[in-house]
Amino acid sequence: MGRLFILVVLVLAGIWLVKRALRALDAPERPSGPEPVQDLVRCAHCGLLLPRAEARQREGALYCTEDHARLGPRQR
């Protein structure tokens, strides 16, 4: 009875190790450095800081949304 128990434990441990090894092979490699710093810009209407890639440009100014681009720069 003890030998059967040890055999079952060994088989389960083997299956677990094989699955773990296969999962490690399928996992995408993570970049080894910090994420690149994005250039931040300020919305001309509300002043919100956002990445330049997400900003909308209109008439030479940058905005956070299409609505703010439509409204234009805030009048002070």
C-alpha positions in Angstrom: 0.0 0.0 0.0 2.9 2.4 0.9 4.6 1.8 -2.5 1.4 2.6 -4.3 1.1 5.9 -2.4 4.7 6.8 -3.2 4.2 5.9 -6.9 1.0 8.1 -7.1 2.9 11.1 -5.5 5.8 10.7 -7.9 3.5 10.6 -10.9 1.7 13.7 -9.8 4.9 15.5 -9.0 6.2 14.6 -12.5 3.0 15.9 -14.2 3.3 19.1 -12.2 6.9 19.6 -13.2 6.2 19.0 -16.9 3.3 21.4 -16.9 5.4 24.0 -15.2 8.2 23.6 -17.7 5.8 23.9 -20.6 4.2 27.0 -19.1 7.7 28.6 -18.8 8.4 27.9 -22.5 5.2 29.5 -23.6 5.5 32.6 -21.4 6.5 35.7 -23.4 9.8 37.2 -22.4 9.6 40.4 -20.3 11.7 43.4 -21.3 14.6 43.6 -19.0 14.6 47.4 -18.5 12.3 50.1 -17.3 9.5 51.2 -19.6 10.4 54.1 -21.9 9.5 57.4 -20.5 6.7 59.1 -22.4 6.6 62.8 -23.1 3.8 64.4 -21.1 1.9 67.4 -22.5 -0.7 69.7 -20.9 -4.2 70.1 -22.3 -4.7 73.7 -23.4 -8.3 73.7 -22.1 -8.2 72.0 -18.7 -4.5 71.7 -17.9 -4.6 67.9 -17.6 -1.2 66.1 -18.1 -1.3 63.2 -20.6 1.1 61.3 -22.8 1.8 63.0 -26.1 0.6 59.9 -28.0 -2.9 60.3 -26.5 -3.2 64.0 -27.1 -5.4 65.6 -29.8 -3.9 68.5 -31.7 -5.9 71.4 -33.1 -4.7 74.7 -34.3 -1.2 74.2 -32.8 -2.5 73.4 -29.3 -2.8 70.0 -27.6 -6.0 68.7 -25.9 -7.0 65.7 -23.8 -10.4 65.1 -25.6 -12.1 66.0 -28.8 -14.6 68.1 -26.8 -11.8 70.2 -25.4 -10.2 70.5 -28.8 -13.6 71.8 -30.1 -13.9 74.3 -27.3 -10.4 75.6 -27.7 -8.0 77.1 -25.1 -9.6 78.2 -21.9 -10.1 82.0 -21.6 -8.5 83.3 -18.4 
